[in-house]
């Protein structure tokens, strides 16, 4: 792999890390969902009555988790906010509050996060919930710069966090203590880590760097040595080991311990993102013992690499400097001339890049080609953008300020997409609601035509009359018993009466007629006797039928009430949609220009950061060219001016101002991964 390829690799890794800054504690949130058990509910009548609501809540919450696991965090955030305001997720315990707090922190909504976390810290909550809430509170305080608050929150955590989250907790505590200057307390925390946890290496690295910066080289080296000897198949942990070796190399070089520095510089991988700095440092380490021939070997290797890299540029003028030390001024002049030509070419390219950045080409290269619903999940670049400014992006991305500005820029672009999508969809929703309203009006009209209200009222009236009649029959059994006769019995009694009347009219005095009338009287008497005898069971059966009719009538009245409620609710709901749509449309229109201004402002900030950094690089190049020319003129003066005394050659620029020994790694606590560090850890610096 070429040197430029190494830098591109480092840049892509940095691009991926930008996404992680966005999802600050979402990996912890996901783990929390698995670690926290929702409070149990006993089977009660109330719970049984709410079973339907419980199922709906779980379905809605399942959709939220579906978006979360797809890394569509914006959808999860908005769905949780809507759920909290309109239909709280009452059967998921504390999980929704914990998840909402994590999402709120990741989007910088610190007030909302505090609002969600505060109730979860009370003693009434389960211990697991409190531990996770304190963990989030610590991260929130750390982000806000409240180091004392973060330390207090971390000390409140007991022992219920998952293993990796617990290691992350100790890493955050180390960072908090280091930031407060409590380096000895930070060292004590290092013993709490699991031996195989990647967070342990991050903590050792940063604590070692802090010790060196405090002048405790031996103690810091002991911690860095463990990281430097780390063997792993993970690319980012390999880069962490490289950076530890680089830190050790420059630390010992600063103490004129060249042999020790050579040992550590030599460990850095030639194909890694820190190889250029290591090659430059290796050469300088050899010069400590005046071993100039060996110093030239890594520098000539470095010279072959891409000239935009500061370490490569520095090597171009250190080579002739050392050649002059070897007593070869003519060869040194030749190398100075080549260095000047290369640096001037690099300067011209840099000037062109600055123009392209100011013209907007740089920002266009950073913009995603497509912004859609998946953009919230694809918050990284798989390769560097195709632009003249692209080679410089890798170096810009090592700046924390640029990373945060770029993250905000991408977030604004995604929010702009969401806003425009709703602006496009809102008219369709309005049309759909209006169509539903017209359909409902037609349904209401047809229901009214059926006369359901009047028919139901008449049925209720008849039922009340029947109930009154049955009460009368029961109270006056002797005179009203015949009302319990069946239909057939009543019909038979009526026909017998009609037959008797007919006989009396036709043959009132004949013996045959009298015999028939006696038989009819006997039959009617026997039938009446049967009815009177069965009065009690007939009344009981009538009461049972009355109860069944009452239940059916209750169902009928419930349907009637539901229809009435639905009509009233629908009328109110449909009438309320128009002002709501109008208000939403007005709000969207007011947000659009504000968001546009924010995007323009963020573009200006990115452009300003880029131009500032490129101008700084330009000044360094100009200084290097000036130094090379001065050294070349001095050598010409010594060679070709008779009687001139040779001067001590001026040393090139000091070793790089930004070495890992002076700039601590960005730890997972500052830009934590979405997944656990073992899978996709946040790596110090740019690799």
C-alpha positions as CSV (number, residue, x, y, z in Angstrom):
1,X,0.0,0.0,0.0
2,X,1.3,3.5,-0.9
3,X,1.8,6.2,1.6
4,X,-1.1,8.1,0.0
5,X,-3.2,5.0,0.4
6,X,-2.3,4.9,4.1
7,X,-3.5,8.4,4.5
8,X,-6.7,7.7,2.6
9,X,-7.2,4.7,4.8
10,X,-6.8,6.9,7.9
11,X,-9.2,9.4,6.4
12,X,-11.9,6.8,5.7
13,X,-11.5,5.6,9.3
14,X,-12.0,9.1,10.5
15,X,-15.0,9.5,8.3
16,X,-16.5,6.5,10.0
17,X,-15.7,7.9,13.4
18,X,-17.7,11.0,12.6
19,X,-20.8,8.9,12.5
20,X,-20.0,7.5,15.9
21,X,-19.9,11.0,17.5
22,X,-23.5,11.3,16.4
23,X,-24.6,8.2,18.2
24,X,-22.8,9.0,21.5
25,X,-24.5,6.5,23.8
26,X,-26.8,4.6,21.5
27,X,-24.7,1.5,21.8
28,X,-25.1,1.7,25.6
29,X,-28.8,2.4,25.1
30,X,-29.2,-0.8,23.0
31,X,-27.4,-2.8,25.7
32,X,-29.5,-1.1,28.3
33,X,-32.7,-2.4,26.7
34,X,-31.3,-6.0,27.1
35,X,-30.1,-5.4,30.6
36,X,-33.2,-3.8,32.1
37,X,-36.2,-5.9,32.9
38,X,-39.5,-4.1,32.9
39,X,-41.3,-4.2,36.3
40,X,-43.6,-7.2,36.5
41,X,-47.4,-6.8,36.6
42,X,-49.7,-9.1,38.5
43,X,-52.7,-10.4,36.6
44,X,-55.5,-8.2,37.6
45,X,-58.9,-7.3,36.3
46,X,-57.6,-3.9,35.3
47,X,-54.7,-5.4,33.4
48,X,-57.0,-7.8,31.7
49,X,-59.2,-4.9,30.6
50,X,-56.2,-3.1,29.2
51,X,-54.8,-6.1,27.3
52,X,-55.8,-4.5,24.0
53,X,-53.9,-1.3,24.9
54,X,-50.9,-3.3,26.0
55,X,-50.7,-5.0,22.7
56,X,-50.9,-1.7,20.8
57,X,-48.2,-0.2,22.9
58,X,-45.8,-3.1,22.3
59,X,-46.5,-3.0,18.6
60,X,-45.6,0.7,18.5
61,X,-42.6,0.2,20.7
62,X,-41.5,-2.7,18.4
63,X,-41.6,-0.2,15.5
64,X,-39.4,2.2,17.5
65,X,-36.9,-0.6,18.2
66,X,-37.0,-1.7,14.5
67,X,-35.9,1.8,13.5
68,X,-33.2,1.8,16.2
69,X,-31.6,-1.4,15.1
70,X,-31.6,-0.1,11.6
71,X,-29.7,2.9,13.0
72,X,-32.5,5.2,11.9
73,X,-32.1,7.1,15.1
74,X,-34.1,10.2,14.1
75,X,-37.2,8.1,13.4
76,X,-36.8,6.4,16.8
77,X,-36.4,9.8,18.5
78,X,-39.5,11.4,17.0
79,X,-41.6,8.3,17.5
80,X,-40.6,8.2,21.2
81,X,-41.5,11.9,21.7
82,X,-44.9,11.4,20.0
83,X,-45.5,8.3,22.2
84,X,-44.6,10.2,25.3
85,X,-47.1,13.0,24.5
86,X,-50.0,11.1,23.1
87,X,-49.9,7.4,24.1
88,X,-47.3,6.6,26.7
89,X,-45.6,3.2,26.5
90,X,-46.9,2.1,29.9
91,X,-46.0,-1.6,29.7
92,X,-42.3,-1.4,28.8
93,X,-41.0,-0.2,32.2
94,X,-38.2,2.3,32.1
95,X,-36.8,1.2,28.7
96,X,-38.5,4.0,26.6
97,X,-37.3,6.7,29.0
98,X,-33.7,5.3,28.9
99,X,-33.7,5.1,25.1
100,X,-35.2,8.6,24.7
101,X,-32.5,10.0,27.0
102,X,-29.8,8.3,24.9
103,X,-31.2,9.6,21.7
104,X,-31.7,13.1,23.1
105,X,-28.0,13.2,24.1
106,X,-26.9,12.0,20.7
107,X,-28.7,14.9,19.0
108,X,-27.5,17.5,21.6
109,X,-31.0,17.8,23.2
110,X,-29.4,18.0,26.7
111,X,-32.5,19.5,28.4
112,X,-34.7,16.7,27.1
113,X,-32.2,14.2,28.2
114,X,-32.0,15.6,31.7
115,X,-35.8,15.7,31.9
116,X,-35.9,12.0,31.0
117,X,-33.1,10.9,33.3
118,X,-34.1,12.8,36.5
119,X,-37.1,10.5,37.5
120,X,-35.0,7.4,36.8
121,X,-32.4,8.3,39.5
122,X,-34.9,8.1,42.4
123,X,-34.6,5.2,45.0
124,X,-38.0,3.9,43.9
125,X,-36.5,2.7,40.6
126,X,-34.9,-0.7,40.1
127,X,-31.1,-0.8,40.7
128,X,-30.4,-1.7,37.1
129,X,-32.4,1.3,35.9
130,X,-30.6,3.6,38.3
131,X,-27.2,2.4,37.3
132,X,-27.8,2.9,33.6
133,X,-29.4,6.3,34.3
134,X,-26.4,7.4,36.3
135,X,-24.1,6.2,33.5
136,X,-26.0,8.4,31.0
137,X,-26.0,11.2,33.4
138,X,-22.2,11.0,33.7
139,X,-21.8,11.1,30.0
140,X,-24.2,14.1,29.7
141,X,-22.3,16.0,32.4
142,X,-19.0,15.2,30.7
143,X,-20.2,16.5,27.4
144,X,-21.5,19.7,29.1
145,X,-18.1,20.2,30.7
146,X,-19.3,19.5,34.2
147,X,-16.5,17.3,35.3
148,X,-17.4,17.2,39.0
149,X,-20.9,16.3,38.1
150,X,-19.7,13.5,35.9
151,X,-17.4,12.1,38.6
152,X,-20.3,12.2,41.1
153,X,-22.6,10.4,38.7
154,X,-20.0,7.7,38.0
155,X,-19.4,7.0,41.7
156,X,-23.2,6.4,42.2
157,X,-23.1,3.4,39.9
158,X,-23.2,0.0,41.6
159,X,-22.5,-3.3,40.0
160,X,-25.4,-4.1,37.6
161,X,-24.0,-2.7,34.3
162,X,-23.1,-5.2,31.5
163,X,-19.4,-6.1,31.4
164,X,-18.4,-3.9,28.4
165,X,-20.5,-1.0,29.7
166,X,-18.8,-1.3,33.0
167,X,-15.4,-1.1,31.4
168,X,-16.6,2.0,29.4
169,X,-17.7,3.5,32.7
170,X,-14.2,3.1,34.2
171,X,-12.7,4.6,31.0
172,X,-14.9,7.6,31.3
173,X,-14.0,7.9,35.0
174,X,-10.3,7.9,34.0
175,X,-10.9,10.7,31.5
176,X,-12.8,12.7,34.0
177,X,-10.1,12.4,36.6
178,X,-7.4,13.2,34.1
179,X,-9.2,16.3,32.9
180,X,-9.4,17.5,36.5
181,X,-5.6,16.9,37.0
182,X,-6.3,14.0,39.4
183,X,-3.7,11.8,37.6
184,X,-3.0,9.6,40.7
185,X,-6.7,8.8,41.2
186,X,-6.9,7.9,37.5
187,X,-4.0,5.5,37.8
188,X,-5.9,3.7,40.7
189,X,-8.9,3.2,38.4
190,X,-6.8,1.3,35.8
191,X,-6.9,-1.8,38.0
192,X,-10.7,-2.0,37.7
193,X,-10.7,-2.9,34.0
194,X,-11.1,-6.5,32.7
195,X,-7.8,-7.7,31.2
196,X,-9.2,-8.3,27.8
197,X,-11.3,-5.2,27.4
198,X,-10.3,-2.7,24.6
199,X,-11.4,0.1,26.9
200,X,-8.5,-0.9,29.2
201,X,-6.0,-0.1,26.4
202,X,-7.6,3.3,25.7
203,X,-7.4,4.2,29.3
204,X,-3.8,3.1,29.6
205,X,-2.8,5.0,26.5
206,X,-4.4,8.3,27.6
207,X,-3.2,8.0,31.2
208,X,0.3,7.3,29.9
209,X,0.2,10.4,27.7
210,X,-1.0,12.5,30.6
211,X,1.9,11.3,32.8
212,X,4.4,12.1,30.1
213,X,2.9,15.6,29.8
214,X,3.2,16.0,33.6
215,X,6.9,15.1,33.3
216,X,6.6,11.6,34.6
217,X,8.3,9.9,31.6
218,X,9.1,6.5,33.3
219,X,5.6,6.0,34.7
220,X,3.9,7.1,31.5
221,X,6.2,4.8,29.4
222,X,5.2,1.8,31.5
223,X,1.6,2.3,30.7
224,X,2.2,3.1,27.0
225,X,4.5,0.0,26.7
226,X,1.6,-2.3,27.4
227,X,-0.4,-0.7,24.6
228,X,2.5,-0.6,22.3
229,X,3.0,-4.4,22.6
230,X,-0.7,-5.0,21.9
231,X,-1.4,-7.7,19.3
232,X,-4.8,-7.7,17.6
233,X,-6.4,-8.5,14.3
234,X,-8.6,-5.4,14.7
235,X,-7.3,-2.6,12.4
236,X,-8.1,0.2,14.8
237,X,-6.4,-1.5,17.8
238,X,-3.4,-2.0,15.6
239,X,-3.5,1.7,14.9
240,X,-3.7,2.3,18.7
241,X,-0.6,0.2,19.2
242,X,1.2,2.2,16.4
243,X,0.2,5.5,18.1
244,X,1.5,4.2,21.5
245,X,4.9,3.3,19.9
246,X,4.9,6.7,18.2
247,X,4.2,8.5,21.5
248,X,7.0,6.5,23.2
249,X,9.4,7.3,20.3
250,X,8.9,11.0,20.5
251,X,8.9,11.0,24.3
252,X,12.3,9.4,24.5
253,X,13.6,11.4,21.6
254,X,12.7,14.6,23.5
255,X,15.1,13.4,26.2
256,X,17.9,12.7,23.8
257,X,17.5,8.9,24.3
258,X,18.0,8.0,20.6
259,X,18.4,4.3,21.0
260,X,15.1,3.9,22.9
261,X,13.4,6.2,20.4
262,X,14.6,4.0,17.5
263,X,13.2,0.9,19.2
264,X,9.7,2.4,19.3
265,X,9.7,4.1,16.0
266,X,10.8,0.9,14.3
267,X,7.7,-0.9,15.7
268,X,5.2,1.3,13.8
269,X,3.8,-0.5,10.8
270,X,5.1,0.8,7.4
271,X,1.6,0.3,6.0
272,X,-0.2,2.0,8.9
273,X,-1.6,5.6,9.0
274,X,1.2,6.7,11.4
275,X,4.1,5.4,9.3
276,X,5.1,8.8,7.9
277,X,5.4,10.4,11.4
278,X,7.3,7.3,12.5
279,X,9.8,7.4,9.6
280,X,10.4,11.0,10.2
281,X,11.0,10.4,14.0
282,X,13.2,7.4,13.3
283,X,15.5,9.5,11.2
284,X,15.8,12.1,13.9
285,X,16.3,9.4,16.5
286,X,19.4,8.2,14.6
287,X,20.8,11.8,14.4
288,X,20.8,11.9,18.2
289,X,23.8,9.6,18.1
290,X,25.1,11.3,14.9
291,X,24.3,8.2,12.9
292,X,23.5,10.3,9.8
293,X,23.8,7.4,7.3
294,X,21.1,5.4,9.1
295,X,19.0,8.6,9.4
296,X,18.9,9.0,5.6
297,X,17.4,5.5,5.1
298,X,13.9,6.2,6.6
299,X,13.9,9.7,5.2
300,X,14.6,8.6,1.6
301,X,11.7,6.1,2.0
302,X,9.6,9.0,3.3
303,X,10.6,11.1,0.3
304,X,8.9,8.7,-2.1
305,X,5.5,9.3,-0.5
306,X,2.8,11.9,-1.3
307,X,4.2,15.4,-0.9
308,X,1.1,16.8,0.7
309,X,1.9,15.1,3.9
310,X,3.7,17.4,6.5
311,X,6.1,14.6,7.5
312,X,7.1,14.1,3.8
313,X,7.6,17.8,3.3
314,X,9.8,17.9,6.4
315,X,11.9,15.0,5.2
316,X,12.6,16.9,1.9
317,X,14.7,19.5,3.8
318,X,16.0,17.3,6.6
319,X,17.8,15.1,3.9
320,X,20.1,17.8,2.6
321,X,20.6,19.1,6.1
322,X,22.0,15.6,7.1
323,X,23.9,15.3,3.8
324,X,25.6,18.6,4.7
325,X,26.5,17.1,8.0
326,X,28.2,14.3,6.2
327,X,30.5,16.8,4.4
328,X,28.8,16.7,1.0
329,X,27.7,20.3,0.3
330,X,27.4,19.9,-3.4
331,X,25.0,16.9,-3.0
332,X,23.2,18.8,-0.3
333,X,22.6,21.8,-2.7
334,X,21.2,19.4,-5.3
335,X,18.8,18.0,-2.8
336,X,17.8,21.4,-1.6
337,X,17.0,22.4,-5.2
338,X,14.8,19.3,-5.6
339,X,13.2,20.0,-2.3
340,X,12.4,23.6,-3.3
341,X,10.9,22.4,-6.6
342,X,8.8,19.8,-4.9
343,X,7.6,22.2,-2.2
344,X,6.8,24.9,-4.7
345,X,4.7,22.4,-6.7
346,X,3.0,21.5,-3.5
347,X,2.4,25.1,-2.7
348,X,0.9,25.8,-6.1
349,X,-1.4,22.8,-5.7
350,X,-2.3,24.1,-2.3
351,X,-3.1,27.5,-3.6
352,X,-5.4,25.9,-6.2
353,X,-7.1,23.8,-3.5
354,X,-7.7,27.0,-1.4
355,X,-9.3,28.6,-4.5
356,X,-11.5,25.5,-5.0
357,X,-12.5,25.4,-1.4
358,X,-13.5,29.1,-1.5
359,X,-15.5,28.4,-4.7
360,X,-17.5,25.7,-3.0
361,X,-15.9,22.6,-4.6
362,X,-14.8,21.3,-1.3
363,X,-18.3,21.5,0.2
364,X,-19.8,19.8,-2.9
365,X,-17.4,17.0,-2.4
366,X,-18.5,16.5,1.2
367,X,-22.2,16.5,0.4
368,X,-23.8,13.1,0.0
369,X,-24.9,12.2,-3.4
370,X,-28.3,11.1,-2.2
371,X,-30.2,12.0,1.0
372,X,-33.1,9.8,1.8
373,X,-34.7,7.8,4.7
374,X,-31.5,5.6,4.9
375,X,-29.2,8.6,5.3
376,X,-29.5,8.6,9.0
377,X,-28.1,5.1,9.1
378,X,-25.4,5.6,6.3
379,X,-23.7,8.5,8.2
380,X,-20.2,7.7,6.8
381,X,-18.3,7.8,3.6
382,X,-17.0,4.5,2.2
383,X,-14.4,6.3,0.1
384,X,-12.9,9.8,-0.2
385,X,-14.9,12.2,-2.5
386,X,-13.6,12.8,-6.0
387,X,-12.2,16.3,-5.7
388,X,-8.9,18.2,-5.9
389,X,-9.4,19.0,-2.3
390,X,-9.9,15.3,-1.4
391,X,-6.3,14.6,-0.4
392,X,-6.4,17.3,2.2
393,X,-9.7,16.1,3.7
394,X,-7.9,13.4,5.7
395,X,-5.8,15.9,7.5
396,X,-8.8,18.2,8.1
397,X,-10.7,15.3,9.7
398,X,-8.1,14.9,12.4
399,X,-9.4,18.2,13.8
400,X,-12.1,17.7,16.5
401,X,-13.6,21.1,15.6
402,X,-13.9,20.1,11.9
403,X,-15.4,16.7,12.8
404,X,-18.1,18.3,14.9
405,X,-18.9,20.9,12.3
406,X,-19.1,18.3,9.6
407,X,-21.4,16.1,11.7
408,X,-23.7,19.1,12.3
409,X,-23.6,19.9,8.5
410,X,-24.7,16.3,7.6
411,X,-27.4,16.4,10.3
412,X,-28.7,19.7,8.9
413,X,-28.8,18.2,5.4
414,X,-30.8,15.2,6.7
415,X,-33.2,17.5,8.6
416,X,-33.7,19.5,5.4
417,X,-34.6,16.3,3.6
418,X,-37.1,15.4,6.3
419,X,-38.6,18.9,6.3
420,X,-39.0,18.9,2.5
421,X,-40.5,15.4,2.6
422,X,-43.2,16.5,5.0
423,X,-43.8,19.6,2.9
424,X,-44.5,17.4,0.0
425,X,-46.5,14.9,1.9
426,X,-48.7,17.3,3.8
427,X,-51.0,18.1,0.9
428,X,-51.5,14.4,0.3
429,X,-52.5,13.9,3.9
430,X,-54.9,16.8,3.7
431,X,-56.5,15.3,0.5
432,X,-56.7,11.8,2.2
433,X,-58.4,13.3,5.3
434,X,-60.9,15.3,3.1
435,X,-61.7,12.1,1.2
436,X,-62.3,10.2,4.4
437,X,-64.4,13.1,5.7
438,X,-66.7,13.0,2.7
439,X,-66.9,9.2,2.9
440,X,-67.9,9.5,6.5
441,X,-70.5,12.1,5.7
442,X,-72.0,9.7,3.2
443,X,-72.0,6.8,5.7
444,X,-73.7,9.0,8.3
445,X,-76.3,10.0,5.8
446,X,-77.1,6.4,5.0
447,X,-77.2,5.5,8.7
448,X,-79.7,8.3,9.2
449,X,-81.8,7.0,6.4
450,X,-82.1,3.6,8.1
451,X,-83.9,5.3,11.0
452,X,-81.8,3.3,13.5
453,X,-82.4,5.8,16.3
454,X,-86.2,5.7,16.0
455,X,-86.4,2.0,15.7
456,X,-84.1,1.5,18.7
457,X,-86.3,3.9,20.7
458,X,-89.5,2.0,19.8
459,X,-87.9,-1.4,20.7
460,X,-86.9,0.0,24.1
461,X,-90.5,1.3,24.6
462,X,-92.0,-2.1,23.7
463,X,-89.6,-3.9,26.1
464,X,-90.6,-1.6,29.0
465,X,-94.3,-2.3,28.2
466,X,-93.7,-6.0,28.2
467,X,-91.7,-5.8,31.4
468,X,-94.6,-3.9,33.1
469,X,-97.1,-6.4,31.8
470,X,-95.1,-9.4,33.1
471,X,-94.9,-7.7,36.5
472,X,-98.7,-7.3,36.5
473,X,-99.3,-10.9,35.6
474,X,-97.0,-12.0,38.5
475,X,-98.8,-9.8,40.9
476,X,-102.3,-10.8,39.8
477,X,-102.0,-14.5,39.1
478,X,-105.7,-15.4,39.3
479,X,-106.9,-12.8,36.8
480,X,-104.0,-12.7,34.5
481,X,-102.8,-16.3,34.4
482,X,-104.2,-16.8,30.9
483,X,-101.7,-14.2,29.5
484,X,-99.0,-16.8,30.0
485,X,-100.7,-19.2,27.5
486,X,-98.7,-20.2,24.5
487,X,-99.6,-19.0,21.1
488,X,-101.2,-22.4,20.2
489,X,-103.1,-22.5,23.5
490,X,-104.4,-19.0,23.0
491,X,-105.4,-19.8,19.4
492,X,-107.2,-23.0,20.6
493,X,-109.1,-21.2,23.3
494,X,-110.2,-18.5,20.8
495,X,-111.4,-21.1,18.2
496,X,-113.3,-23.0,20.9
497,X,-115.0,-19.8,21.9
498,X,-115.9,-19.0,18.3
499,X,-117.3,-22.5,17.8
500,X,-119.5,-22.2,20.8
501,X,-120.8,-18.9,19.6
502,X,-121.6,-20.4,16.2
503,X,-123.5,-23.3,17.7
504,X,-125.6,-21.0,19.9
505,X,-126.6,-19.0,16.8
506,X,-127.5,-22.0,14.6
507,X,-129.1,-24.5,17.0
508,X,-129.5,-23.0,20.4
509,X,-132.1,-25.5,21.8
510,X,-131.3,-28.9,20.1
511,X,-129.9,-31.7,22.3
512,X,-127.0,-32.2,19.9
513,X,-126.0,-28.6,20.3
514,X,-126.1,-28.7,24.1
515,X,-123.9,-31.8,24.0
516,X,-121.4,-30.1,21.8
517,X,-121.4,-27.0,24.0
518,X,-120.8,-29.2,27.0
519,X,-117.8,-30.8,25.3
520,X,-116.5,-27.4,24.3
521,X,-116.9,-26.1,27.9
522,X,-115.0,-29.2,29.2
523,X,-112.1,-28.7,26.7
524,X,-111.8,-25.0,27.6
525,X,-111.9,-25.8,31.3
526,X,-109.2,-28.4,31.0
527,X,-107.0,-26.1,28.9
528,X,-107.4,-23.3,31.4
529,X,-106.6,-25.7,34.2
530,X,-103.4,-26.8,32.5
531,X,-102.4,-23.1,32.1
532,X,-103.2,-22.3,35.8
533,X,-101.3,-25.4,36.9
534,X,-98.2,-24.5,35.0
535,X,-98.2,-20.8,36.0
536,X,-95.0,-20.9,38.0
537,X,-92.7,-22.6,35.4
538,X,-94.3,-20.5,32.7
539,X,-93.6,-17.3,34.7
540,X,-90.0,-18.5,35.3
541,X,-89.5,-19.1,31.6
542,X,-90.9,-15.7,30.8
543,X,-88.5,-14.1,33.2
544,X,-85.6,-15.9,31.6
545,X,-86.7,-14.7,28.2
546,X,-87.0,-11.2,29.6
547,X,-83.4,-11.3,30.9
548,X,-82.1,-12.5,27.5
549,X,-84.0,-9.7,25.8
550,X,-82.6,-7.3,28.3
551,X,-79.0,-8.4,27.4
552,X,-79.7,-8.1,23.7
553,X,-81.3,-4.7,24.2
554,X,-78.2,-3.6,26.2
555,X,-76.0,-4.6,23.3
556,X,-78.4,-2.7,21.0
557,X,-78.2,0.4,23.1
558,X,-74.4,0.0,23.3
559,X,-74.2,-0.1,19.5
560,X,-76.5,2.9,19.3
561,X,-74.2,4.8,21.7
562,X,-71.1,3.8,19.9
563,X,-72.6,4.9,16.6
564,X,-73.5,8.2,18.2
565,X,-70.1,8.6,19.8
566,X,-68.4,7.8,16.5
567,X,-70.5,10.3,14.6
568,X,-69.7,13.0,17.2
569,X,-66.0,12.1,17.4
570,X,-65.6,11.9,13.7
571,X,-67.4,15.2,13.2
572,X,-65.1,16.8,15.8
573,X,-62.0,15.1,14.5
574,X,-62.5,15.9,10.8
575,X,-63.4,19.5,11.6
576,X,-60.2,19.8,13.7
577,X,-57.9,18.5,11.0
578,X,-58.2,21.6,8.8
579,X,-56.8,24.1,11.4
580,X,-54.1,21.6,12.4
581,X,-53.0,21.1,8.8
582,X,-53.0,24.9,8.3
583,X,-50.9,25.4,11.5
584,X,-48.5,22.6,10.5
585,X,-48.1,23.9,7.0
586,X,-47.4,27.4,8.4
587,X,-44.8,25.9,10.8
588,X,-43.1,24.0,8.0
589,X,-42.9,27.2,5.9
590,X,-41.4,29.1,8.8
591,X,-38.8,26.4,9.5
592,X,-37.6,26.0,5.9
593,X,-35.8,29.4,5.7
594,X,-34.4,29.0,9.2
595,X,-33.0,25.6,8.2
596,X,-31.6,27.0,5.0
597,X,-29.9,29.8,6.9
598,X,-28.4,27.2,9.3
599,X,-27.1,25.1,6.4
600,X,-25.5,28.1,4.7
601,X,-24.0,29.2,8.0
602,X,-22.6,25.7,8.6
603,X,-21.2,25.6,5.1
604,X,-19.5,28.9,5.8
605,X,-18.1,27.5,9.1
606,X,-16.7,24.4,7.3
607,X,-15.2,26.5,4.6
608,X,-13.7,28.8,7.2
609,X,-12.2,25.9,9.1
610,X,-10.8,24.4,5.9
611,X,-9.3,27.7,4.6
612,X,-7.8,28.4,8.0
613,X,-6.1,25.0,8.2
614,X,-5.0,25.2,4.5
615,X,-3.5,28.7,5.1
616,X,-1.7,27.4,8.1
617,X,-0.3,24.6,5.9
618,X,0.6,27.2,3.3
619,X,2.5,29.3,5.8
620,X,4.5,26.2,6.8
621,X,5.3,25.4,3.2
622,X,6.5,29.0,2.6
623,X,8.7,28.8,5.7
624,X,10.1,25.5,4.6
625,X,10.8,26.9,1.1
626,X,12.5,30.0,2.7
627,X,14.6,27.8,5.0
628,X,15.7,25.6,2.1
629,X,16.6,28.6,0.0
630,X,18.5,30.2,2.8
631,X,20.4,27.0,3.4
632,X,21.1,26.6,-0.3
633,X,22.4,30.2,-0.6
634,X,24.5,29.7,2.5
635,X,26.1,26.6,1.0
636,X,26.7,28.4,-2.3
637,X,28.4,31.2,-0.4
638,X,30.7,28.7,1.4
639,X,31.6,26.9,-1.7
640,X,32.1,29.8,-4.2
641,X,33.1,32.8,-2.1
642,X,36.9,32.8,-1.5
643,X,38.0,32.9,2.1
644,X,34.6,32.4,3.6
645,X,34.5,30.2,6.7
646,X,32.0,27.4,6.8
647,X,29.0,28.0,9.1
648,X,27.3,25.4,11.3
649,X,24.4,24.2,9.2
650,X,21.0,25.4,10.5
651,X,18.8,22.6,11.7
652,X,15.6,22.0,10.0
653,X,12.3,22.6,11.7
654,X,11.8,21.0,15.1
655,X,10.1,17.7,15.3
656,X,6.4,17.8,14.6
657,X,4.5,20.0,17.0
658,X,1.6,17.6,17.2
659,X,2.9,14.2,18.2
660,X,0.9,11.6,20.0
661,X,2.9,12.1,23.1
662,X,1.6,15.7,23.2
663,X,-2.0,15.1,22.0
664,X,-3.9,12.5,23.9
665,X,-6.0,10.1,21.9
666,X,-9.7,10.7,21.5
667,X,-11.1,8.0,23.7
668,X,-14.3,6.1,23.3
669,X,-15.7,8.1,26.1
670,X,-15.4,11.2,23.9
671,X,-16.5,9.6,20.6
672,X,-17.9,6.2,21.6
673,X,-18.8,3.6,19.1
674,X,-22.3,2.5,18.2
675,X,-21.3,-1.1,18.9
676,X,-19.0,-2.3,21.6
677,X,-15.4,-1.3,21.3
678,X,-14.4,-4.9,20.5
679,X,-16.4,-4.7,17.3
680,X,-15.8,-1.1,16.2
681,X,-13.8,0.9,18.7
682,X,-13.1,4.5,18.5
683,X,-9.4,4.9,17.8
684,X,-7.1,7.7,18.9
685,X,-6.2,10.3,16.4
686,X,-6.8,9.3,12.9
687,X,-6.5,5.6,12.8
